[in-house]
């Protein structure tokens, strides 16, 4: 499936709903997951629509399949929830791309199938680790996909109901330490002493600063 900035998007009934302004991609697979559709000056908003709703695609026209969802059912595009992909590493030509970056505000709706962030939990040593689990040490080294050391694990954020890890708080520096919040879905490899991300160090540096409580 190919996308181009400015391609017109239509409903199954033939109603134009806007034009593509950018594509949201999966940070691991680098495949498109969503389209950001600019509704125009009168509507004054952009909507995030899953690419699996695309039924037909021509050069400059995309038609969505019939669905019982309305435009109001789709989230608005908010730049604070996305990290822009640099042109040099963008996986799609002729279209702006972004990685979705999960917000941490508990009052902010969380998009499809993404667990909400919950209060920080300190890492706790365990004497008996179940098979298939990893006890990540506090201070574990974190490297990017380019193998550059970008910081160390300071905290883990987990879902309070399922205990599934959703984010890592990564600290870097010494006197004036900076912190970044990294989604667990960005982790490609992990052991007790090291976590490797599926994004390079450049993207990590562009993440907004995080201020732990």
C-alpha positions in Angstrom: 0.0 0.0 0.0 1.4 3.4 -1.0 0.6 6.8 0.5 1.2 10.3 -0.6 0.8 13.6 1.2 -2.3 15.4 -0.2 -4.1 12.2 -1.4 -7.8 12.7 -1.0 -9.7 10.4 1.3 -13.4 9.4 0.7 -16.0 7.3 2.6 -17.5 4.3 1.0 -20.5 6.5 0.0 -18.2 8.8 -1.9 -18.1 11.7 0.6 -14.7 13.4 0.8 -13.5 13.7 4.4 -10.1 15.3 3.8 -6.5 14.7 2.6 -3.6 12.8 4.0 -1.2 14.9 5.9 1.1 12.2 7.3 1.4 8.5 8.1 1.8 6.9 11.5 4.2 3.9 11.4 5.0 1.0 13.8 8.3 1.6 15.4 9.4 -2.0 15.1 8.0 -3.2 11.8 8.2 0.3 10.1 4.8 -0.5 8.5 2.0 2.0 8.3 -0.7 1.6 11.0 -2.7 4.8 10.6 -3.4 7.8 8.3 -3.6 11.3 9.6 -6.4 13.0 7.6 -6.6 16.8 7.4 -10.2 17.8 7.5 -9.5 21.3 6.1 -9.6 24.8 7.4 -13.4 24.8 8.1 -13.2 21.6 10.2 -9.9 22.7 11.8 -8.9 19.2 12.9 -6.9 16.2 11.8 -8.2 12.6 12.4 -6.2 9.4 12.9 -7.7 6.6 10.9 -6.4 3.0 10.8 -5.0 1.9 7.4 -7.0 -1.3 7.7 -10.1 0.7 6.9 -8.8 1.4 3.3 -10.9 -0.4 0.7 -9.5 1.0 -2.6 -6.5 3.0 -3.4 -5.7 4.9 -6.6 -2.8 7.3 -7.2 -4.3 10.3 -5.5 -7.5 8.9 -4.0 -8.2 6.6 -1.1 -11.6 5.1 -0.4 -12.5 3.7 3.0 -14.6 0.5 3.4 -18.1 0.7 4.8 -18.1 1.0 8.6 -20.6 2.0 11.3 -18.0 4.3 12.8 -18.2 8.1 12.3 -15.4 10.6 12.1 -16.1 11.6 15.7 -15.2 8.0 16.8 -11.6 8.5 15.6 -9.0 10.4 17.8 -7.7 13.8 16.8 -4.1 14.0 15.8 -2.1 15.6 18.7 1.5 16.4 18.0 2.5 15.7 21.7 1.6 12.1 21.2 3.9 11.5 18.2 7.5 11.7 17.3 8.4 12.9 13.8 10.5 10.6 11.7 13.6 12.3 10.2 13.5 12.5 6.4 16.7 10.4 6.2 15.1 7.5 8.0 11.5 7.8 6.8 10.2 4.5 5.4 7.8 6.1 3.0 8.5 8.5 0.1 6.5 11.6 -0.5 4.7 11.5 2.8 5.5 12.8 6.3 5.8 10.0 8.9 5.5 9.8 12.7 6.0 7.2 15.3 3.1 7.1 17.8 4.4 8.0 21.3 2.0 7.0 24.2 1.0 9.9 26.4 1.4 9.5 30.2 -1.4 11.8 31.3 -3.9 9.5 33.0 -6.7 11.8 32.0 -5.8 11.4 28.3 -7.7 8.8 26.3 -5.3 6.0 25.2 -5.7 4.9 21.6 -6.6 1.3 20.4 -5.4 -1.6 22.6 -2.7 0.3 24.4 -2.6 -0.1 28.2 -2.8 3.1 30.2 0.3 4.2 32.1 0.0 3.9 35.9 2.1 5.2 38.8 5.8 4.2 38.8 6.8 1.0 40.4 10.4 0.6 41.7 12.4 -2.4 40.4 12.4 -5.1 43.0 15.0 -7.9 43.2 13.6 -11.4 43.2 15.3 -14.5 44.5 13.2 -16.9 42.4 12.5 -15.9 38.8 9.8 -17.9 36.9 11.0 -19.5 33.6 10.6 -17.1 30.7 10.8 -14.0 32.9 13.6 -11.5 33.3 14.5 -9.5 36.4 15.8 -6.2 35.0 18.3 -4.6 37.3 18.0 -1.0 38.3 20.7 0.8 36.3 20.6 -1.7 33.4 22.3 -0.3 30.4 20.0 0.9 27.5 21.3 1.1 23.9 19.6 2.1 20.7 19.3 0.1 17.5 22.6 1.7 16.5 24.2 0.2 19.6 24.9 3.6 21.1 24.6 3.8 24.9 21.7 6.2 25.6 21.1 5.8 29.3 20.2 3.5 32.2 16.9 2.1 33.5 15.7 4.0 36.6 12.0 3.0 36.9 9.4 0.8 35.3 5.8 1.7 34.7 3.3 -1.2 34.7 -0.4 -1.7 34.3 -1.9 -1.9 37.8 -4.4 -4.6 36.7 -2.3 -6.9 34.5 1.2 -6.0 35.9 2.3 -5.8 32.2 5.2 -3.4 31.8 4.1 -0.4 29.6 7.1 2.0 29.9 10.6 2.4 31.1 12.1 5.6 32.6 15.6 6.1 31.2 18.0 8.4 32.9 21.1 9.9 31.3 23.8 12.2 32.5 25.3 12.8 36.0 25.0 16.2 37.7 22.0 17.4 35.6 20.4 14.1 34.8 17.8 14.0 32.0 15.0 11.5 31.9 13.1 10.0 28.9 10.0 7.8 29.0 10.2 4.9 26.6 7.3 2.7 25.6 7.9 -1.0 26.3 6.8 -1.7 22.7 10.0 -0.1 21.6 12.2 -2.7 23.3 13.6 -5.3 20.9 15.9 -7.2 23.2 16.2 -7.5 27.0 18.2 -9.3 29.7 19.0 -8.5 33.3 21.8 -6.0 32.5 20.9 -4.6 29.2 17.9 -3.4 27.1 18.1 -2.7 23.4 15.6 -0.5 21.6 14.2 -0.9 18.1 14.8 2.9 17.5 18.2 4.6 17.1 19.8 7.0 19.6 18.7 10.0 17.4 15.0 9.3 17.9 15.5 8.7 21.6 17.1 12.1 21.9 14.0 13.7 20.3 11.7 12.3 22.9 10.3 14.9 25.3 11.9 15.2 28.7 10.1 13.2 31.4 9.9 14.4 35.1 9.4 11.5 37.5 7.4 12.3 40.6 
